[in-house]
Amino acid sequence: MSATSAVKFKHVSYLWDDAKAAALQGDEVALLIYRSNLLGADLRLTNYGGGNTSCKAIAKDPLTGKETEVMWIKGSGGDLGTMKKSGLAALYVDRLRSLKNVYRGIEHEDEMVELFNHCIFDLASKAPSIDTPLHGFLPFKHIDHLHPDAAIAIAAAKDGKKITQELFNGTIGWVEWQRPGFDLGLKLAKCLEENPGIRGIMLGSHGLFTWGDTAYESYINTLEVIERCAEYIEEKVSKQKAVFGGAKVTSLPKEQRTSQAAALAPVLRGFCSSYQKMVGHFTDDERVLNFINSKDLEKLGPMGTSCPDHFLRTKISPLVLNLAPGEDLSDVSKIKEKLTPQFEAYRAMYAEYYNTCKHPNSPAMRDPNPVVILYPGAGMFTFSKDKQTARVAAEFYINAINVMRGAEAISEYTSLPRQEAFNIEYWLLEEAKLQRMPKPKALSGRIALVTGSAGGIGKAIAKKFADEGACVIINDNDATRLEGAKEDFSKQYGKDVFAAVVLDVTKAGDIKGATDAAALAFGGLDIVVNCAGLSISKPIEEHTEKDWDILYDVLVKGQFFVTQAGVEVMRKQAIGGDVINIVSKNALMSGPNNAGYGSAKAAQLHLSRLNAAELGKDHIRVNVVNPDAVISDSKIWEGAWAEGRAKAYGIKVEELPGYYAKRTLLNEIILPEDIANACFAVTGGLLNKSTGNVINVDGGVATAFVR
């Protein structure tokens, strides 16, 4: 098929490029990776991290030198859309198939996973996934196992087997739901044996297997089968009077949905963080709104998802909030009073599910809080250990909505039985995978707003926090400078680590916009670093009222009102927080030509003490970092300030760094990273019982010692 044939596909994306594929001919593994990346690029075909692909090819055995058949398959935990060769596992096909000789039955199938290691061909292989035998026991050279919404809608329908048989005239086999593993691989082989010539197999409630003799044949076969499923569903949907039984609730206007979400997210985050700090995600995608506003939400919502990949990321069922779409959220205590019994009921439901379904060797019950929270009329919140996981959970639940929509249109939706769902969620192999995950970084699950973070000290702090696992809101009053920082952060960290907003700390609207951005992007706020600043150095007779006002507006009022807005969010969460104020040694040390700046810095320092005294009851800690002479990448040191300080000390501007270093006890030049390290020291966990402190990072200026 040429690229021009792509027009035959309306519900999937045909992305195959003949020229690119031709350059890979003869390298089956490269073609596998190419095909996998194309399939993973279309979320209608499979979800992030879901599904797996494989190829079988002849390779030379490194021990015998003889040619042998090897299977390359996506390794455990990988993602098709971004997969590289390093993400593949490679196994001897004959050894893998010989494991049938030692298989002791379905009660012992988990032990087979460890035996995959005896089949490894490439010692640099990724760990083989649980689906390895499903590919290995089928004879085809190229195989795709995907989780397309359209196919799962049929697989999860009450009459799914019958529909599959009729829709494909017997050319697609059917295997009833069974947890993935060695035994399911044997059942796929048996299905093929009993139905020779079929082009694929539908797995009940799970997904789709398709194949071909070449990478291209497998790709086209996969697209054609999914396209046919999607056509059938859309035809049925078009004949419905109303999707999901029609609307029960009317969506709020877009702006009001966003406003409600920003106000509510920190409250929800507080509830969801009762076991560990969670990061949130919000979406008001049209597909979500159609579902959560519908009459069928009450029936379908509690049922949960069908595909195990969906379920593992979205939990047994969502929490549907009993709040009116336009509910007044200004009285936080009233909203918490209304939500508390709803969260308690969800946790009790989850505990009952665990206690009813657990086995003698089941892992201990995990966090009973919901992952997916539905707010009819407004949108969907998801909460997890980090932003990417929360965002992916939302994507998976949208997949589940698509599945429910399709299944209800063609028949009747069925979810996984609770015991089966539990067996997946608390599967010992899944638990082992969780235990192998890297230990969380010190600031994982934390959300930080660092003012003035497009450059200089602020940017260094934001990067240090991101390096240590935090999500950060970067900002600046200079939109051009902020664009440069966005590009930098995007390249270094990706979209799930930061959000960016224009913020002038003298403007109330900008401040609210920044805290709303934190709530919408990540669910709330844990750390506020007041770093935005400017400096004016003039003799007393040259100081103007305008100079005085801008110094106090930015340094003192800005610090106060940003802190005030941040504290409002932290109090909604009720899980504590940190405020760090970047002040200066000038708050403590008197110097020439510095009346306005120095006195404003002194006000910042004492304001920090006052805030620490007031906010201790909320477990919000307020501390100060006092830098001195941080010249690198700093707007403060551009132009007049540097000239003013050089003039005050009777030296040249270029001599300032050396001059400042020589006057310190340690004879050190202070860099933005030094201030960032001090901020991390305060927030990283070792000083959780410290508040009202001043940390000097100035190389040692004795006249600026606090005591």
C-alpha positions in Angstrom: 0.0 0.0 0.0 1.4 3.5 -0.9 1.0 6.6 1.3 -1.9 7.7 -1.0 -3.9 4.7 0.3 -4.1 6.4 3.7 -7.4 7.9 2.6 -9.1 4.5 3.3 -8.5 5.2 7.0 -10.8 7.6 8.8 -10.5 6.5 12.4 -6.8 5.7 12.7 -3.7 7.5 11.4 -1.8 5.9 8.5 1.8 7.1 9.1 3.9 4.7 7.2 6.6 6.4 5.0 7.7 4.1 2.2 11.1 5.9 1.9 11.9 5.7 5.6 10.9 2.0 5.7 12.9 1.2 2.6 16.1 2.6 4.3 15.5 0.0 7.0 14.9 -3.0 4.8 16.9 -6.1 5.9 16.9 -5.0 9.5 13.8 -6.5 11.1 14.5 -5.0 14.5 14.8 -1.5 13.1 11.5 -2.1 11.2 9.9 -3.3 14.5 11.0 -0.1 16.3 9.8 2.0 13.4 6.4 0.3 13.3 6.1 0.5 17.1 6.8 4.2 17.1 4.1 4.8 14.5 1.5 2.8 16.4 2.4 4.5 19.7 2.0 7.9 18.1 -1.8 7.5 17.8 -3.5 7.3 21.2 -6.5 5.8 19.4 -4.5 2.7 18.8 -2.9 2.3 22.2 -2.3 4.3 25.4 1.0 5.5 26.9 3.0 2.6 28.1 0.4 0.1 26.9 0.5 -2.7 24.5 3.6 -4.4 23.0 5.0 -5.4 19.7 7.4 -8.1 18.5 9.3 -9.5 15.6 11.1 -12.8 15.1 14.2 -13.0 12.9 17.2 -15.2 12.3 20.4 -14.2 14.2 23.8 -15.8 14.8 24.1 -17.5 18.2 27.2 -15.8 19.9 28.1 -19.2 21.5 27.7 -21.6 18.6 28.0 -19.3 15.6 24.9 -21.1 14.2 21.8 -19.3 13.0 18.9 -19.3 15.4 15.5 -17.7 15.7 15.3 -14.8 18.1 12.2 -12.8 19.2 12.6 -9.1 19.9 9.7 -7.7 22.0 9.0 -4.5 23.9 10.5 -4.8 27.4 8.6 -4.4 30.7 7.5 -0.9 31.4 8.3 0.6 28.0 6.3 2.9 25.7 5.7 2.1 22.0 5.7 5.7 20.9 9.2 6.5 22.2 10.7 3.0 22.2 14.3 2.5 21.1 16.4 -0.7 20.7 17.4 -0.4 24.4 13.8 -0.8 25.3 13.6 -4.3 23.7 14.0 -7.7 25.2 15.6 -10.4 22.9 15.0 -14.1 23.6 15.8 -17.4 21.9 12.5 -18.6 20.5 13.2 -22.3 21.0 14.2 -21.9 24.6 11.1 -19.8 25.3 8.8 -22.4 23.8 10.6 -25.2 25.6 9.4 -23.6 28.9 6.1 -25.4 28.2 8.0 -28.6 29.3 8.4 -27.2 32.9 5.1 -25.4 33.2 3.2 -26.7 36.3 -0.2 -25.1 35.6 -2.0 -21.8 36.0 -1.6 -21.8 39.8 2.2 -21.6 39.3 2.4 -19.5 36.2 4.0 -16.5 38.0 7.1 -18.5 38.5 7.6 -18.7 34.7 8.5 -15.0 34.6 11.8 -15.6 36.3 12.5 -18.5 33.8 12.3 -16.0 30.9 15.9 -15.0 32.0 17.1 -18.4 30.8 15.9 -17.5 27.4 17.7 -14.2 27.0 19.6 -13.8 23.7 20.9 -10.3 24.1 22.5 -9.7 27.5 21.7 -6.0 27.2 18.0 -6.8 27.0 15.3 -5.0 28.9 13.5 -7.2 31.3 10.9 -9.3 29.4 7.3 -8.4 30.0 4.6 -10.6 31.3 3.2 -10.7 27.7 6.3 -12.4 26.3 4.8 -15.9 25.9 1.7 -14.4 24.2 4.0 -13.4 21.3 6.4 -16.3 21.6 3.8 -19.0 21.2 2.4 -17.6 18.0 4.3 -18.4 14.8 4.1 -15.0 13.1 7.1 -13.0 12.3 5.6 -9.6 13.3 2.9 -9.3 16.0 1.1 -6.2 17.5 -0.8 -6.3 20.8 -2.6 -3.1 21.3 -5.3 -1.5 23.4 -7.4 0.4 20.9 -10.5 2.0 22.3 -12.6 0.8 19.4 -11.5 -2.8 19.8 -11.8 -2.8 23.6 -15.3 -1.4 23.3 -16.2 -4.6 21.5 -14.1 -6.8 23.8 -15.9 -5.2 26.9 -19.4 -5.5 25.4 -21.8 -8.0 26.8 -22.1 -9.6 23.3 -18.5 -9.0 22.4 -17.7 -12.5 21.2 -20.8 -12.6 19.0 -20.2 -9.1 17.6 -16.6 -10.0 16.8 -17.6 -13.2 15.0 -20.2 -11.4 12.8 -18.2 -8.3 12.2 -15.1 -10.1 10.9 -16.8 -13.2 9.4 -14.8 -15.5 11.6 -11.4 -14.0 10.7 -10.8 -12.7 14.2 -10.6 -15.2 17.0 -11.8 -14.7 20.6 -10.2 -15.6 23.9 -12.2 -15.0 27.1 -10.8 -12.6 29.7 -7.8 -14.0 31.6 -5.0 -12.2 33.4 -1.9 -11.9 31.2 0.7 -14.6 31.6 2.0 -17.9 30.5 -1.3 -19.6 30.4 -2.9 -16.9 28.3 -0.1 -17.4 25.8 -1.1 -21.1 25.5 -4.7 -20.1 25.0 -3.8 -17.8 22.1 -1.9 -20.6 20.5 -4.8 -22.9 21.0 -7.2 -20.4 19.5 -5.0 -20.1 16.4 -4.8 -23.9 16.1 -8.6 -24.2 16.2 -9.1 -21.3 13.8 -6.4 -21.6 11.1 -6.1 -18.6 8.8 -7.5 -15.9 11.2 -5.9 -12.5 11.0 -6.1 -11.7 14.7 -7.5 -12.5 18.1 -9.7 -10.4 20.4 -9.0 -10.7 24.1 -12.2 -10.3 26.2 -12.2 -7.1 28.1 -8.6 -6.5 27.3 -7.4 -5.8 23.8 -6.3 -7.0 20.4 -3.7 -9.2 18.8 -2.9 -8.8 15.1 0.1 -9.9 13.0 1.8 -10.2 9.6 4.7 -11.8 7.8 6.4 -8.4 7.5 6.4 -5.3 9.6 4.3 -3.5 7.0 1.8 -6.4 6.7 1.4 -6.4 10.5 1.0 -2.6 10.5 -1.7 -2.6 7.8 -3.5 -5.6 9.3 -3.6 -3.8 12.7 -5.0 -0.6 11.2 -7.6 -2.3 9.1 -9.0 -4.3 12.0 -9.1 -1.3 14.3 -10.6 0.8 11.5 -13.4 -1.8 11.0 -14.1 -1.8 14.8 -14.3 2.0 14.8 -16.5 2.2 11.7 -19.0 -0.2 13.3 -19.1 1.7 16.6 -19.5 5.1 15.0 -22.3 3.7 12.8 -24.1 2.5 15.9 -23.4 5.7 17.9 -24.8 7.8 15.0 -28.1 6.0 15.3 -28.4 6.7 19.1 -30.8 9.4 20.2 -28.3 10.5 22.8 -24.9 9.3 23.9 -24.7 8.0 27.5 -28.5 8.5 27.8 -28.3 12.2 27.2 -27.3 15.2 29.4 -28.4 15.4 33.0 -26.1 18.4 33.9 -25.1 21.4 31.7 -21.5 22.3 31.6 -20.3 25.6 32.9 -18.8 28.1 30.4 -15.1 27.4 29.8 -13.8 30.4 31.9 -16.0 29.4 34.8 -14.9 25.7 34.6 -11.3 26.8 34.8 -12.1 29.1 37.7 -13.9 26.4 39.6 -11.1 23.9 39.0 -8.4 26.3 40.2 -10.4 27.0 43.4 -11.2 23.4 44.1 -8.0 21.6 43.1 -6.0 22.4 46.2 -8.8 21.2 48.5 -9.0 17.9 46.6 -5.2 17.6 46.7 -5.2 18.0 50.4 -7.7 15.1 50.7 -5.8 12.9 48.2 -2.5 13.6 50.0 -3.5 12.0 53.3 -1.0 9.2 52.7 1.6 10.9 50.6 1.9 14.2 48.7 0.1 13.9 45.4 0.4 16.0 42.2 -2.7 16.8 40.2 -4.0 17.2 36.7 -7.2 18.8 35.4 -9.0 18.4 32.1 -12.3 19.6 30.8 -11.9 17.6 27.5 -15.2 17.5 25.6 -15.3 13.6 25.9 -15.0 13.9 29.7 -17.8 16.5 29.9 -20.1 14.4 27.7 -19.6 11.5 30.2 -19.7 13.2 33.5 -22.7 15.4 32.6 -24.7 12.4 31.4 -27.6 10.4 32.8 -25.6 7.2 32.6 -22.8 8.5 34.9 -24.6 7.1 37.9 -24.7 3.6 36.3 -21.3 3.5 34.6 -19.1 5.5 36.9 -19.0 3.0 39.8 -18.3 0.1 37.4 -14.7 1.1 36.7 -12.7 0.2 33.7 -12.3 -3.1 31.8 -8.8 -3.1 30.2 -6.2 -4.0 32.9 -3.9 -1.3 31.5 -6.7 1.3 32.2 -7.5 -0.1 35.6 -4.0 -0.2 36.9 -3.7 3.6 36.4 -7.2 4.7 37.4 -8.1 2.5 40.4 -11.2 0.4 41.0 -13.6 3.4 40.3 -13.7 7.2 40.3 -15.0 9.5 43.0 -17.9 11.5 41.6 -18.2 14.7 43.6 -21.6 15.7 45.0 -21.1 19.4 44.2 -23.2 21.6 42.0 -21.3 22.8 38.9 -21.5 26.4 39.9 -21.2 25.8 43.7 -19.8 28.7 45.7 -16.3 27.6 46.7 -15.3 30.7 48.6 -16.0 29.2 52.0 -13.3 26.6 52.2 -14.4 25.2 55.6 -17.9 24.7 54.3 -16.6 22.9 51.1 -14.3 20.7 53.2 -17.2 19.8 55.5 -19.2 18.8 52.4 -16.4 16.8 50.9 -15.1 15.0 54.0 -17.9 12.4 54.1 -17.5 11.8 50.4 -13.8 11.0 50.7 -14.4 8.9 53.8 -17.0 6.9 52.0 -14.6 6.3 49.1 -11.8 5.2 51.4 -14.2 2.8 53.2 -15.3 1.4 49.8 -11.7 0.8 48.9 -10.9 -0.9 52.2 -14.0 -3.1 51.8 -12.8 -4.0 48.3 -9.4 -4.9 49.6 -10.6 -6.9 52.6 -13.1 -8.8 50.5 -10.8 -9.7 47.7 -7.4 -10.1 49.3 -5.5 -13.4 49.4 -3.3 -14.7 52.2 -0.2 -13.5 50.4 -1.5 -10.2 49.1 0.6 -7.1 49.7 -0.7 -4.6 52.3 -3.5 -2.3 51.3 -2.2 0.7 49.4 -3.4 4.3 49.5 -7.2 4.2 49.6 -7.7 7.7 48.1 -9.2 8.1 44.6 -7.0 8.7 41.5 -9.8 9.9 39.3 -12.3 12.6 40.6 -15.2 13.7 38.5 -16.9 17.0 38.9 -20.1 17.1 36.8 -20.4 20.3 34.8 -16.7 21.2 35.3 -14.2 18.4 34.5 -12.0 15.7 35.7 -9.1 15.8 38.3 -6.5 13.0 38.6 -4.0 12.7 41.3 -0.8 10.6 41.5 2.8 10.6 42.7 4.0 12.9 39.9 2.5 15.0 37.1 3.2 12.5 34.3 1.5 9.7 36.1 -1.5 11.9 36.9 -1.7 13.1 33.3 -1.5 9.6 32.0 -4.2 8.5 34.4 -6.5 11.1 32.9 -5.6 9.9 29.4 -6.4 6.3 30.4 -9.7 7.3 31.9 -10.6 9.1 28.6 -9.8 5.8 26.9 -12.1 4.1 29.3 -14.9 6.7 28.5 -14.4 5.9 24.8 -14.7 2.2 25.6 -17.9 2.7 27.6 -19.4 4.9 24.9 -18.7 2.3 22.2 -19.8 -0.7 24.3 -23.1 1.0 25.3 -23.8 1.9 21.7 -23.4 -1.7 20.3 -24.5 -3.7 23.3 -23.9 -3.2 27.0 -20.7 -2.3 28.8 -19.2 -4.8 31.2 -16.3 -4.0 33.5 -13.7 -6.3 35.1 -15.2 -8.3 38.0 -13.9 -6.9 41.3 -12.0 -10.0 42.2 -10.3 -10.0 38.8 -9.5 -6.3 39.2 -8.0 -6.9 42.6 -5.9 -9.8 41.2 -4.4 -7.4 38.7 -3.9 -4.4 41.1 -2.4 -6.6 43.9 -0.6 -9.1 41.6 2.7 -10.1 43.3 4.5 -9.4 40.0 3.1 -5.9 39.9 4.1 -5.4 43.5 7.6 -6.6 42.7 7.7 -4.1 39.8 6.6 -1.3 42.2 9.3 -2.3 44.7 12.0 -2.1 41.9 11.1 1.5 41.1 13.7 4.1 42.0 13.3 5.8 45.4 11.5 9.1 45.2 13.6 12.2 45.1 13.6 14.6 48.0 11.1 17.0 46.5 8.9 14.4 44.6 5.3 15.4 44.9 6.1 19.0 45.8 5.0 22.0 43.8 7.0 25.3 43.9 6.4 28.8 42.8 9.7 30.7 42.4 9.2 34.4 41.5 11.6 35.9 39.0 12.6 32.4 37.8 13.4 33.2 34.2 17.0 33.9 35.0 19.7 34.4 37.7 19.1 33.2 41.2 15.4 32.4 40.6 16.1 30.2 37.6 18.9 28.4 39.5 16.4 27.7 42.4 13.7 26.5 40.0 16.2 24.1 38.3 17.5 22.8 41.5 13.9 22.0 42.7 13.1 20.4 39.4 16.3 18.3 39.6 15.2 17.1 43.0 11.7 16.0 41.8 9.5 19.1 42.3 7.1 20.6 39.8 7.8 24.3 39.3 6.0 27.4 38.1 8.5 29.6 36.3 7.7 33.2 35.7 9.0 36.7 35.0 7.7 40.1 34.3 9.6 40.1 31.1 7.7 37.9 28.6 10.7 37.7 26.2 13.0 36.5 28.9 10.3 34.0 30.1 10.0 32.5 26.6 13.7 31.8 26.7 13.4 30.1 30.0 10.4 28.0 28.8 12.5 26.7 25.9 15.3 25.9 28.3 13.1 24.1 30.8 11.2 22.2 28.0 14.5 20.8 26.6 15.9 19.9 30.0 12.8 18.6 31.8 9.8 18.1 29.5 6.2 19.3 29.8 5.3 17.5 33.0 7.8 19.3 35.3 7.0 23.0 34.8 4.4 25.6 33.9 5.1 29.2 32.9 3.3 32.4 33.5 4.0 36.1 33.2 4.2 37.5 36.8 4.7 41.1 37.9 4.7 40.8 41.7 3.3 44.4 41.9 0.0 43.3 40.1 -2.7 41.4 42.1 -4.1 39.9 38.9 -0.7 38.4 37.9 -0.3 36.9 41.4 -3.6 35.2 41.4 -2.9 34.0 37.9 0.3 32.4 39.1 -1.3 30.5 42.0 -4.2 29.5 39.7 -1.7 28.2 37.2 -0.1 26.1 39.9 -3.5 24.7 41.0 -4.6 23.9 37.4 -1.3 22.5 36.3 -0.3 20.5 39.4 -3.1 20.7 41.9 -1.8 23.3 44.4 1.4 24.7 45.9 3.9 23.6 48.6 6.8 26.0 48.3 6.8 29.7 47.6 10.2 31.3 47.0 10.1 35.1 46.8 13.1 35.9 44.6 11.9 38.6 42.3 13.8 41.8 42.9 15.6 44.9 41.7 18.3 47.2 43.0 18.8 50.9 43.0 22.1 52.3 44.4 22.1 56.1 44.8 23.3 58.7 47.3 20.5 60.0 49.5 20.3 63.3 47.7 19.7 61.5 44.3 17.1 59.1 45.5 13.6 59.9 44.1 10.2 59.0 45.3 9.8 56.8 42.2 12.9 54.9 43.2 11.6 54.4 46.7 8.2 53.3 45.6 9.4 50.7 43.1 11.8 49.2 45.6 9.2 48.8 48.3 6.5 47.7 45.8 8.6 44.9 44.4 10.6 43.8 47.4 8.3 44.3 50.3 4.7 44.5 49.0 5.5 41.9 46.3 6.9 39.5 48.9 3.9 40.0 51.2 1.2 39.6 48.6 2.8 36.6 46.8 3.1 35.0 50.3 -0.5 35.8 51.1 -1.7 34.2 47.9 0.5 31.1 48.4 -0.6 30.7 52.0 -4.3 30.7 50.8 -3.6 27.7 48.6 -1.5 25.9 51.3 -4.3 26.4 53.8 -6.8 24.8 51.4 -4.5 21.8 51.2 -3.9 21.7 55.0 -0.6 19.7 54.5 1.8 22.5 55.5 4.3 24.2 53.2 7.4 26.4 52.9 8.0 30.0 52.2 11.6 31.1 51.5 12.4 34.7 51.1 15.6 35.7 49.2 16.7 38.8 51.0 20.3 40.1 51.3 23.1 40.7 53.6 22.1 44.4 53.1 19.2 43.7 55.5 21.7 43.5 58.3 24.7 45.5 57.1 24.9 49.2 56.5 26.6 50.5 53.4 27.0 53.7 51.4 24.5 54.8 48.8 22.0 52.1 49.8 19.2 53.7 51.9 16.2 52.6 49.7 17.4 49.1 48.8 18.9 48.3 52.2 15.9 49.4 54.2 13.5 47.5 51.9 15.7 44.4 52.5 15.5 45.0 56.2 11.7 45.1 55.9 11.7 41.9 53.9 13.7 40.2 56.7 11.4 41.3 59.5 8.3 40.5 57.5 9.7 37.0 57.2 9.9 36.8 61.0 6.4 38.1 61.4 5.1 35.5 58.9 6.9 32.7 60.5 5.3 33.6 63.9 1.9 33.7 62.4 2.0 30.7 60.1 3.5 28.1 62.4 0.0 26.9 63.4 -0.6 25.9 59.8 2.7 24.1 59.7 3.9 26.6 57.1 7.6 27.3 57.7 9.1 30.7 56.7 12.8 31.0 56.3 15.3 33.5 54.8 18.3 33.0 52.6 20.6 36.0 52.5 22.9 36.2 49.4 25.4 38.8 48.6 26.9 39.9 45.3 25.4 37.2 43.0 26.4 38.8 39.7 26.1 35.8 37.3 23.0 36.0 35.0 21.4 38.6 37.2 19.3 41.5 35.8 20.0 43.4 39.0 23.7 43.7 38.0 23.0 45.1 34.6 23.6 48.8 34.1 23.0 51.3 36.9 23.2 49.1 40.0 26.6 47.7 39.1 27.8 51.2 38.2 26.4 52.6 41.5 28.1 49.9 43.6 31.4 50.3 41.8 31.2 54.1 42.3 30.4 53.6 46.0 33.5 51.5 46.5 35.8 53.5 44.2 36.5 50.7 41.7 35.7 49.7 38.2 32.5 47.6 37.3 34.6 44.7 36.0 36.5 44.6 39.4 33.3 44.0 41.4 33.3 40.1 41.5 36.9 40.0 42.8 36.2 42.9 45.2 33.2 41.2 46.7 35.1 37.9 47.0 38.1 39.4 48.7 36.0 41.1 51.4 34.5 37.7 52.5 35.9 35.4 55.2 36.0 32.5 52.7 37.3 34.6 49.7 34.6 33.1 47.5 32.6 34.3 44.5 28.9 33.5 45.1 26.9 31.9 42.3 23.2 31.4 41.7 23.6 27.7 42.3 24.9 28.4 45.8 21.6 30.1 46.7 19.7 27.3 45.1 21.5 24.8 47.2 20.6 26.7 50.4 16.9 26.7 49.3 17.0 23.0 48.8 18.7 22.5 52.2 15.7 24.3 53.8 13.0 22.3 51.9 14.7 18.9 51.3 13.5 17.2 54.5 16.4 17.6 57.0 15.2 20.9 58.4 11.5 20.3 58.6 11.3 21.5 62.2 13.1 24.8 61.4 11.3 28.1 60.8 12.1 31.8 61.3 15.8 31.2 60.4 18.3 33.2 58.3 20.9 31.3 56.2 23.7 33.5 55.0 25.2 32.6 51.6 27.6 35.4 51.2 31.0 33.9 51.6 31.1 35.1 55.2 30.5 38.8 55.9 31.1 39.3 59.6 29.2 42.6 59.8 26.1 40.8 58.4 26.1 38.0 61.0 22.6 37.8 62.6 24.2 37.4 66.1 
